[in-house]
């Protein structure tokens, strides 16, 4: 496999919780991301799955430096991306771009499509000299499957799927190396979702992009990802190749998550193993001691409350943060289509 | 016994006895929205029925008309801009569309209840959850405050909210998303309805919570032998809970079938394309077979079959002639000129293996 383009180590992002009007006191921290490590290799897709509040979107915001991290490091092509300033930082922003979830709020309704996609060139004029911009924008529209003639239209004249294509074109304008996709298809209808997923796959093959693909839909992540990290309450609980995570999940949370996904095949009704979690995700302000999943885990024992399990390889050839990790087939992921 | 021609089945059948009237039957419902931008033909002849104890899944993408159908059934459409042009909503054989407002009010809650996608906006933020559940019991059942509160606690217990006695005093914002949806289910069950319409009940929820809520709905339905109309866009949810499916596209039902039969061999190209475009957890992906193009604008529905601009099988006939929603063997219906061919030969590009897999119920 290729060398890593992005190396994230012990990344932490805490948001202070403040009370009071004039004299604000900090009474605690939302531990949105709490020690996340992973490598993203060149040309691969790393899927990040987890439920709402697990910190996956905060992770995206820290990785494009929208939010400063509380701790930890991230090396982009070997350089510490959080230490960059000035021109180096500007250069980084060219290389790492983001596609956002909601194509309705992430495009300025008062700008034409041409202006939206061309705006990155205003900030990075070295990528496209003034005269060549319109041509570049037209090329980008063509690349994402939109009609280049529509360059002067406004976002409201496009459907949801088309708007998401505009968002993708904007992210590609500066020819980035890494694209962070934060739930890029979850706001789209099923028939449109497939179009956008295929587009993301094509672009990766054609342009050699590396994706961090964040989603809550496990089927979507499986479809696009080479490797997958599962997050729970700000931590990665299990990471491995897509085959390992889906075929041999060893963390109880991953198993429960996979078991909860409805499979569109009524013939499997009643034949699939049902693992139902009780209760809700605890608050990230005051996460449980030890293993954060223990309050909902059916395997939990005393040791889980005392000692936080490390994310290390115990079984099944990939790291899992569970004292009692045990590979277990949940979905029959290797089942042939017959 | 006399025989009558059953238009839905396309054959002569024994005249149904009075007790075989479906719990709810929607017949040829036509609704349009008249706005400044033009007339949107939202429902163009929707027909479906559901029996007691049965789960009918109404599947469709945004704008297909699945929620408007439900709102018409409940009588909660915003009129204007909506105008009901025709059709019937038969509840136990009684047409609700022509019923008096007082009668409609009576059916709402006691006969048919509904839960919505976004529980946070469906609940009133300034009243406690308990008050909102108890309100129905006080107004409709004439219970005292104390009795109604007790009823609310029982209902919260029923939907498996822990510590119902304390939780009854909570406000909606103090509940998590899954708890709010449970509270709304409790509210819908307060008057013991015979039919529950669930409009995307789990779309806003996380997958582990979605599984909890679907389990709860299924258990409650079984216990009470309630009819359930489940409106959703998620084929996975449909496959796990539905008995029958009605697939909607551009304000029409394009296919209706038993859930096993439909997944084994769809009889409409739209259904087939939907099934093929799904990423699946248990199958590794090549490129997905996406459906080209977009659903039509409801102000400009194309002539002929509304799906023809996106249909790989469309021929000249499809451009001109609107296909009837016609019956097929095995108690299923399709609005495609080639439905018979699709069932007999399978569809080019469909997976022949699928036909041999799974249970052999219904007809293939």
Interface residues (C-beta under 8 A of the other chain):
Chain A: X51 X52 X159 X161 X162 X189 X190 X191 X192 X193 X194 X195 X197 X198 X201 X216 X217 X218 X219 X220 X222 X223 X224 X242 X243 X246 X256 X257 X258 X259 X260 X261 X262 X263 X264 X265 X266 X267 X268 X269 X276 X277 X278 X280 X281 X331 X332 X333 X335 X337 X338
Chain B: X61 X62 X176 X177 X178 X179 X206 X207 X208 X209 X210 X211 X212 X214 X215 X233 X234 X235 X236 X237 X238 X239 X240 X242 X259 X260 X263 X264 X273 X274 X275 X277 X278 X279 X280 X281 X282 X283 X284 X285 X287 X288 X289 X290 X291 X292 X294 X295 X351 X353 X356 X357 X358 X359
